[in-house]
Every structure is written in C-alpha cells, then in structure tokens.
Amino acid sequence: MGNYRDDKLEKSLGRFRIKKIEVGESEFDRVMYKEVLRSIENEWGKRLQFAGRNPRLNEHETIQFLQIYKRRKEVAEEGRPADVWFLSTETVLEKVYLRTSHKWGKPPTFPLSAWAGFLDSRLVFEHKNRKDVLTAILKGSSTAYGLPEPEEIVRRKAFGENKVLSDGEAEALQLAMTDGSVIRRLEQAISKLRKKGSSRDSTDEIREFEEATAFAVGEVEEGLKEKISNLEGRLSEYRKSSAGERKELEREIEKLKATIETLSTLSEKKKKGLKASKVKKKNK
C-alpha cells in the first residue's frame, strides 16, 4: 500500500468499511499525554541513529498509544471485550507499556509473536485455509496478558477472590504494595511471564512469579502483625474505657489473627509445592 496515493488509500479503506478517526492530543489528559511522550522520547533517545528524529513522530506515537487505551475503555463500557490493538511491529510502544505495565494492563501493540506468525503464514497473499489465521493469533496470545495488576494479584492471593477487606487488612495490603522491593520483584516476574507467553518451557518464569507473589503475601502478613501490635497497645490504654470499645478492638484483633493464620497455612502449602516442583525438575 506504500505505492498508493492518499485518495486511493481513502477508497481502499472505504471499500473494506474501515472507519478512520481523526485524533489529536487534546483528546487526552494533559498529564498522561506528557508522561507517555517523555517515555517515547526517552526510548528513541537510547538509539543513537535516531538522535535527530522529528519530534512530530514522537507526538504521533503518543497519540496512537493513548488512543488504544481510550478505545479499550470505551468498548469495555459497552460490555464488549477490550480487544483493541495497534497492528504494528513497532516495539517502542511496547517498551513504554513495560515501564509501568501494572498501570496499562496489556500492551497497545498486537503481540509480536502473533504478528510474526501471521506474516509467516503468508495469509496476505493466500486465503486457502482460514484456520491458519486462528493458529497464527493463538501462537502469540498469552494468558499472562490477562493477569490483573500486581496489587490485585496479591489481594486475591492473600484474602481470596471476593472478600471485603477490613480497614486493618486494607492497610496491611497497601503498606506491602508501597514497598519498592515488593512491587519491583512482582512486576519483573509478571513482565518475564508475559514475554515468555504461553510456551511450554515457561516453568522457571511461573515459579519466579509464584515466589514473588508469596513474598508479597508474606509482607502483608508482617503488616497485619504490626497492626495487631498497635491495636493491642490501644486496647491496654482502653482498659478503663467502655466495654463496647474494648469489645470492638478485641474483635478486630481476633479477626486479623485469623487472617494471619490463614496466610501462614497458604505460605506453608506454597513452600511445600515449590520444594516438590524443584525436586521434580532436578529428577528430570
């Protein structure tokens, strides 16, 4: 299509009923626009051959990046799957995504392995077997891209799927997730898992992810213990207070202790599982 004139391209898009949307930077939150633009400029700046790159190209890519997430939000609000991708082999957009993957959820570009598989199948020229389309897409589709954000992973692992957290539990979770070493270790594990995709030899990445999650849950447990210590201190001060206030504190302490007991049980099971996995791998 590189040989087409603009008017011929317009006709081709119309013939295939492709909707063209004009988008400008004013469509997006100014702070977020500047953040993404800086990241794109920084990524291109690492490549010496692009030192004199036209700044307008960075602005266009920033708009492309943000437009994908805008469209995903719109279709999700309509109750449809947010399967909106930028079809390109451009890796800079993916690198911007990987800087704060917990914020973006999944990359804006079509998974590279699927794109490569699609081109490799030569479906651009031959339409003999439509099942090849599905096969090519499945090659690059990874369930790892469907992973929730790190905080949500830890919350589910520590407290279960649908539990409403008490103030103490929520504080312990928040405290753990503000620890740089916890969030960094978990994000790195998630990133490796996503890069590996759905291949069969991703055992090491899965184990690293599970260990990072267990480490984060352990930090939540420590936060709960600290919360209990604080509550017990307050309880000793309230000995002369009303029976109702003392009872309320005692209930909160018992609830947090029960949570810690559950977390300790989970940790022991996880340790045993990881040991068994390592032994099995060694035997192989």
LOZA-265021 format. One record per residue (C-alpha): x, y negated, z; residue in one letter. Coordinates in steps of 0.2 Angstrom, whole numbers, padded with zeros to 4 digits, always signed. Example, Ala and Ser with C-alpha at 12.3 -4.5 7.8 and 13.67 -1.06 7.14 Angstrom:
+0062+0022+0039A
+0068+0005+0036S
END
This chain:
+0000+0000+0000M
+0015-0011+0001G
+0013-0015-0018N
-0004-0021-0016Y
-0009-0039-0017R
-0019-0047-0002D
-0035-0047-0012D
-0033-0028-0017K
-0029-0024+0001L
-0045-0033+0006E
-0055-0022-0007K
-0047-0006-0001S
-0052-0010+0017L
-0069-0014+0012G
-0071+0002+0002R
-0066+0013+0017F
-0078+0002+0028R
-0063-0003+0039I
-0068-0018+0050K
-0055-0032+0050K
-0054-0043+0066I
-0045-0059+0067E
-0037-0061+0084V
-0027-0075+0092G
-0018-0077+0108E
-0032-0087+0115S
-0042-0071+0117E
-0032-0065+0131F
-0027-0070+0149D
-0013-0083+0148R
-0003-0075+0162V
-0004-0057+0155M
+0000-0064+0137Y
+0016-0072+0143K
+0021-0056+0153E
+0019-0045+0138V
+0028-0057+0127L
+0043-0059+0138R
+0044-0040+0139S
+0043-0038+0120I
+0057-0052+0118E
+0067-0043+0131N
+0066-0026+0122E
+0070-0033+0105W
+0084-0043+0113G
+0093-0027+0118K
+0096-0024+0099R
+0110-0034+0093L
+0104-0033+0074Q
+0088-0042+0079F
+0096-0056+0088A
+0089-0069+0076G
+0072-0061+0074R
+0057-0073+0070N
+0048-0077+0087P
+0031-0076+0077R
+0034-0057+0076L
+0035-0055+0094N
+0019-0065+0096E
+0010-0054+0084H
+0016-0039+0093E
+0010-0046+0109T
-0007-0049+0102I
-0008-0031+0095Q
-0003-0024+0112F
-0016-0033+0121L
-0029-0031+0108Q
-0028-0012+0110I
-0032-0013+0129Y
-0046-0026+0126K
-0054-0014+0114R
-0052+0001+0126R
-0061-0009+0139K
-0075-0014+0128E
-0078+0004+0122V
-0077+0011+0139A
-0090-0002+0145E
-0101+0005+0131E
-0099+0023+0138G
-0088+0029+0124R
-0071+0037+0126P
-0057+0024+0126A
-0048+0032+0112D
-0041+0016+0103V
-0023+0017+0097W
-0012+0006+0087F
-0006+0018+0072L
+0012+0014+0071S
+0029+0022+0074T
+0034+0005+0082E
+0042+0011+0099T
+0044-0007+0106V
+0026-0007+0111L
+0028+0010+0120E
+0043+0003+0129K
+0033-0012+0136V
+0020+0001+0141Y
+0033+0011+0150L
+0039-0004+0160R
+0023-0003+0170T
+0014+0012+0165S
+0003+0013+0181H
-0005-0004+0175K
-0008+0001+0157W
-0014+0019+0159G
-0009+0026+0142K
+0002+0019+0128P
-0005+0007+0115P
+0003+0017+0101T
-0003+0034+0094F
+0008+0047+0102P
+0024+0048+0092L
+0024+0067+0091S
+0006+0067+0084A
+0011+0054+0071W
+0026+0063+0066A
+0016+0079+0065G
+0003+0070+0054F
+0016+0064+0042L
+0024+0081+0041D
+0008+0089+0036S
+0008+0078+0021R
-0011+0075+0023L
-0008+0058+0015V
-0007+0067-0002F
-0015+0084+0001E
-0033+0087+0008H
-0033+0106+0007K
-0035+0111+0025N
-0044+0098+0037R
-0039+0109+0052K
-0021+0103+0049D
-0027+0086+0054V
-0033+0093+0071L
-0017+0103+0073T
-0007+0088+0070A
-0016+0077+0083I
-0016+0091+0096L
+0003+0093+0094K
+0005+0075+0101G
-0009+0075+0113S
-0004+0077+0131S
-0015+0079+0146T
-0001+0069+0155A
-0008+0053+0147Y
-0024+0056+0156G
-0016+0055+0173L
-0023+0042+0184P
-0012+0028+0192E
+0001+0033+0205P
-0010+0026+0220E
-0025+0036+0214E
-0015+0052+0212I
-0008+0050+0230V
-0025+0046+0237R
-0033+0061+0229R
-0019+0072+0235K
-0019+0066+0252A
-0038+0064+0256F
-0047+0073+0242G
-0057+0068+0227E
-0072+0059+0234N
-0068+0055+0252K
-0072+0037+0258V
-0057+0031+0267L
-0057+0024+0284S
-0048+0007+0287D
-0034+0017+0295G
-0032+0029+0281E
-0033+0015+0268A
-0020+0005+0277E
-0008+0020+0278A
-0010+0023+0259L
-0007+0005+0255Q
+0008+0005+0266L
+0015+0020+0257A
+0012+0013+0240M
+0021-0003+0244T
+0037+0006+0247D
+0048+0004+0232G
+0056+0021+0233S
+0040+0030+0233V
+0032+0021+0219I
+0048+0021+0208R
+0050+0040+0211R
+0032+0044+0206L
+0032+0033+0191E
+0048+0040+0185Q
+0041+0058+0187A
+0025+0053+0178I
+0035+0045+0164S
+0045+0061+0161K
+0030+0071+0161L
+0021+0060+0148R
+0037+0060+0137K
+0038+0079+0138K
+0020+0081+0133G
+0011+0097+0133S
+0026+0108+0128S
+0028+0124+0137R
+0046+0120+0143D
+0040+0106+0155S
+0042+0116+0171T
+0055+0105+0178D
+0045+0089+0175E
+0030+0097+0183I
+0040+0102+0198R
+0048+0085+0199E
+0030+0077+0198F
+0024+0088+0212E
+0039+0084+0223E
+0037+0066+0220A
+0018+0067+0225T
+0022+0077+0240A
+0035+0064+0246F
+0022+0050+0244A
+0009+0060+0254V
+0022+0063+0267G
+0024+0044+0268E
+0005+0042+0270V
+0007+0054+0284E
+0020+0044+0293E
+0009+0028+0291G
-0005+0037+0299L
+0006+0042+0314K
+0011+0024+0316E
-0007+0019+0315K
-0012+0031+0329I
+0003+0025+0340S
-0004+0007+0338N
-0022+0012+0342L
-0016+0022+0357E
-0007+0006+0363G
-0023-0004+0361R
-0033+0010+0370L
-0022+0008+0385S
-0025-0010+0385E
-0044-0007+0384Y
-0045+0004+0399R
-0054-0010+0408K
-0065-0014+0394S
-0082-0007+0390S
-0085+0012+0387A
-0091+0008+0370G
-0075+0000+0364E
-0064+0014+0371R
-0075+0027+0363K
-0074+0019+0346E
-0055+0019+0347L
-0054+0037+0353E
-0065+0042+0339R
-0053+0033+0326E
-0038+0041+0334I
-0046+0059+0333E
-0051+0056+0315K
-0033+0051+0310L
-0025+0065+0319K
-0037+0077+0310A
-0031+0069+0294T
-0013+0072+0298I
-0017+0090+0302E
-0024+0092+0285T
-0009+0084+0277L
+0003+0094+0286S
-0006+0110+0280T
-0006+0104+0262L
+0013+0100+0264S
+0017+0117+0271E
+0007+0125+0256K
+0016+0114+0244K
+0033+0118+0251K
+0030+0137+0250K
+0023+0135+0232G
+0039+0126+0227L
+0050+0138+0235K
+0041+0153+0226A
+0042+0143+0210S
+0061+0141+0212K
+0064+0159+0216V
+0054+0165+0201K
+0063+0154+0190K
+0080+0160+0197K
+0075+0178+0194N
+0070+0174+0176K
END
